[in-house]
Amino acid sequence: MADERRAASLNGISAKPCPVIYWMSRDQRAGDNWALLYAQDAAIRMKQPLAVVFTLAPSFLGAAERQYSFMLEGLALIESRLEKLRIPFFILPGNPPDEIVKFIKKHKAGALVTDFSPLKIHREWKDKVSGRTRTAFIEIDSHNIVPCRLASGKQEFSARTLRPKIHRLLPVFLTPVPAVKRHPFPWPVKTERNDFKMLYKTLKSDKSAGRITWLKPGEEEAVKVLKNFINKKLNGYGADRNNPAKDGQSNLSPYIHFGQISAQRIALEVQRAGKDVESTESFIEELIVRRELAENFCFYNGRCDSFEGIPGWARKTLDSRRKDIREYIYSEKQFENAETHDDLWNAAQREMVNRGKMHGYMRMYWAKKILEWSRTPEEAFSFAVRLNDRYELDGRDPSGYAGIAWSVGGLHDRPWFKRPVFGSVRYMGGKSIRARFNAETYIEQNRN
Ligand SMILES: Cc1cc2nc3c(=O)[nH]c(=O)nc-3n(C[C@H](O)[C@H](O)[C@H](O)COP(=O)(O)OP(=O)(O)OC[C@H]3O[C@@H](n4cnc5c(N)ncnc54)[C@H](O)[C@@H]3O)c2cc1C
């Protein structure tokens, strides 16, 4: 059964007994998907067919070839899974709100169900759709374990303030997700498979940031990566997760970002595994509290992807340091080409460009140094966002915007000792970070 508590009506209109459409966007999976379940329940209740639609925008927040190919290969696998469930899958290239409105009008839909995103671009698309149809339009939070709207009604100050709210609701929401059934009411017309060659041709993405091959996309691969993490890395996660020279993180973020696996499934499997308690708690804190704190930030702060979104105290302290002399100043191109004086920073940049995933600990250092070596904090923020979104497989995500706002703009943090350029925003020095792990090994691993 679907979970009504995850639902929010976007236009207050009731469903009519006509076909139901699930507009899949952020949760790109057939399994463990509350939005798909909700759509199927509504369709079965009204004895109606069900279709899933994905609208493919030709460009999206600076996404390059690597992210589009990871996503499209994942979508091709969903098509096969949905076919077995007798649910057709339509991928429509073009402007997303225009395409979905045309589709629901053409098929006289009785309800449009979609998944949740706190990002401005998705919310603008949804507002456009709401304004142009009289079809019931319902959003289901299938991305968060505790639905973002229910976890908190405001932008939270820090993990300390969100944590108790999340933990109070976890017993209610951290439950197994039912399976989607073979749909009993077939789509009235026979549907062709999507033509992926043609779909690729509609994209305007930059091909120079090449594809990533060491991580394979799709729901099944995501589960393999999860199992490997639980069996081989979870026991050491507490100690190893902050060591960039070791492969101690889960590598699940690209799958979570594209919705190829649900955080709910990951949390349940990790808890069930009964591994080292401290490591399990530390992983759950990152996966649930930190990740859902980022969702909270972007949902309640419309400027989460820019300098304007940072807390007032941080803006004030950074403003007071505008005239401080920067020892080094680099252009975006120099950052992009890993041409700074710092071999550790350059290694992190190369890791991101070459592997599509920089180690989490290095991401903090990377962004803080961009602040230190840029002309203004605004410039630093936008360099970091553009590079992160272009090269990270998991980029264009609330966790990225929150991570950059934390590093550059003191978000979810407190004021520290005053320093040049940073004011009281927390500083990270090259010497102290090098002392924490074997930096030479990491530099060697990312030399070219
Ligand atoms: C400057 C900067 C940029 C970042 N950019 C991104 C980004 O674009 N996309 C992204 O998903 N994350 C981003 N992060 C957060 C974090 O670094 C990554 O989520 C993590 O490194 C992903 O690797 P993993 O899945 O192997 O992590 P693991 O350590 O295995 O963690 C498991 C999961 O917990 C969540 N998580 C872990 N750390 C954080 C965190 N600090 N904040 C929020 N959630 C977290 C993620 O969903 C992650 O997949 C950024 C952090 C910083 C400081």
The ligand as an SDF file (V2000), in Angstrom:
LIG
                    3D

 53 58  0  0  0  0  0  0  0  0999 V2000
   32.2150   20.8880   -1.1030 C   0  0  0  0  0  0  0  0  0  0  0  0
   31.3560   19.6700   -1.0310 C   0  0  0  0  0  0  0  0  0  0  0  0
   30.6720   19.2500   -2.1620 C   0  0  0  0  0  0  0  0  0  0  0  0
   29.8450   18.1230   -2.1050 C   0  0  0  0  0  0  0  0  0  0  0  0
   29.1680   17.7480   -3.2380 N   0  0  0  0  0  0  0  0  0  0  0  0
   28.2780   16.7390   -3.1780 C   0  0  0  0  0  0  0  0  0  0  0  0
   27.4740   16.4150   -4.3100 C   0  0  0  0  0  0  0  0  0  0  0  0
   27.5620   17.0670   -5.3480 O   0  0  0  0  0  0  0  0  0  0  0  0
   26.5970   15.3690   -4.2100 N   0  0  0  0  0  0  0  0  0  0  0  0
   26.4930   14.6410   -3.0540 C   0  0  0  0  0  0  0  0  0  0  0  0
   25.6870   13.6990   -3.0260 O   0  0  0  0  0  0  0  0  0  0  0  0
   27.2220   14.9400   -1.9670 N   0  0  0  0  0  0  0  0  0  0  0  0
   28.1060   15.9550   -1.9920 C   0  0  0  0  0  0  0  0  0  0  0  0
   28.8490   16.2590   -0.8880 N   0  0  0  0  0  0  0  0  0  0  0  0
   28.6320   15.5010    0.3550 C   0  0  0  0  0  0  0  0  0  0  0  0
   29.5590   14.2620    0.5220 C   0  0  0  0  0  0  0  0  0  0  0  0
   30.8860   14.6400    0.3470 O   0  0  0  0  0  0  0  0  0  0  0  0
   29.1890   13.1510   -0.4410 C   0  0  0  0  0  0  0  0  0  0  0  0
   27.8120   12.8490   -0.2990 O   0  0  0  0  0  0  0  0  0  0  0  0
   29.9560   11.8580   -0.2120 C   0  0  0  0  0  0  0  0  0  0  0  0
   31.3260   12.0950   -0.2750 O   0  0  0  0  0  0  0  0  0  0  0  0
   29.5080   10.8420   -1.2480 C   0  0  0  0  0  0  0  0  0  0  0  0
   30.2880    9.6790   -1.2520 O   0  0  0  0  0  0  0  0  0  0  0  0
   29.7680    8.2930   -0.6750 P   0  0  0  0  0  0  0  0  0  0  0  0
   28.4010    7.9790   -1.1350 O   0  0  0  0  0  0  0  0  0  0  0  0
   30.8420    7.3070   -0.9620 O   0  0  0  0  0  0  0  0  0  0  0  0
   29.6960    8.6950    0.8690 O   0  0  0  0  0  0  0  0  0  0  0  0
   29.5190    7.8430    2.1960 P   0  0  0  0  0  0  0  0  0  0  0  0
   30.5030    8.3940    3.1690 O   0  0  0  0  0  0  0  0  0  0  0  0
   29.5410    6.4100    1.9500 O   0  0  0  0  0  0  0  0  0  0  0  0
   28.0910    8.3260    2.7210 O   0  0  0  0  0  0  0  0  0  0  0  0
   26.8840    7.6570    2.4020 C   0  0  0  0  0  0  0  0  0  0  0  0
   25.8500    8.6710    1.9920 C   0  0  0  0  0  0  0  0  0  0  0  0
   25.6230    9.6130    3.0500 O   0  0  0  0  0  0  0  0  0  0  0  0
   25.3430   10.8910    2.4840 C   0  0  0  0  0  0  0  0  0  0  0  0
   26.3740   11.8460    2.8880 N   0  0  0  0  0  0  0  0  0  0  0  0
   27.6540   11.5880    3.2340 C   0  0  0  0  0  0  0  0  0  0  0  0
   28.2930   12.7240    3.5730 N   0  0  0  0  0  0  0  0  0  0  0  0
   27.3930   13.7250    3.4110 C   0  0  0  0  0  0  0  0  0  0  0  0
   27.4380   15.1370    3.6010 C   0  0  0  0  0  0  0  0  0  0  0  0
   28.5310   15.7470    4.0290 N   0  0  0  0  0  0  0  0  0  0  0  0
   26.3320   15.8510    3.3340 N   0  0  0  0  0  0  0  0  0  0  0  0
   25.1980   15.2560    2.9040 C   0  0  0  0  0  0  0  0  0  0  0  0
   25.0960   13.9320    2.7250 N   0  0  0  0  0  0  0  0  0  0  0  0
   26.1700   13.1730    2.9660 C   0  0  0  0  0  0  0  0  0  0  0  0
   25.3830   10.7230    0.9700 C   0  0  0  0  0  0  0  0  0  0  0  0
   24.0820   10.4760    0.5240 O   0  0  0  0  0  0  0  0  0  0  0  0
   26.2620    9.5050    0.7950 C   0  0  0  0  0  0  0  0  0  0  0  0
   26.0470    8.8270   -0.4060 O   0  0  0  0  0  0  0  0  0  0  0  0
   29.6790   17.3900   -0.9030 C   0  0  0  0  0  0  0  0  0  0  0  0
   30.3960   17.8130    0.2280 C   0  0  0  0  0  0  0  0  0  0  0  0
   31.2040   18.9400    0.1670 C   0  0  0  0  0  0  0  0  0  0  0  0
   31.9280   19.3790    1.3950 C   0  0  0  0  0  0  0  0  0  0  0  0
  1  2  1  0
  2  3  1  0
  2 52  2  0
  3  4  2  0
  4  5  1  0
  4 50  1  0
  5  6  2  0
  6  7  1  0
  6 13  1  0
  7  8  2  0
  7  9  1  0
  9 10  1  0
 10 11  2  0
 10 12  1  0
 12 13  2  0
 13 14  1  0
 14 15  1  0
 14 50  1  0
 15 16  1  0
 16 17  1  0
 16 18  1  0
 18 19  1  0
 18 20  1  0
 20 21  1  0
 20 22  1  0
 22 23  1  0
 23 24  1  0
 24 25  2  0
 24 26  1  0
 24 27  1  0
 27 28  1  0
 28 29  2  0
 28 30  1  0
 28 31  1  0
 31 32  1  0
 32 33  1  0
 33 34  1  0
 33 48  1  0
 34 35  1  0
 35 36  1  0
 35 46  1  0
 36 37  1  0
 36 45  1  0
 37 38  2  0
 38 39  1  0
 39 40  1  0
 39 45  2  0
 40 41  1  0
 40 42  2  0
 42 43  1  0
 43 44  2  0
 44 45  1  0
 46 47  1  0
 46 48  1  0
 48 49  1  0
 50 51  2  0
 51 52  1  0
 52 53  1  0
M  END
$$$$
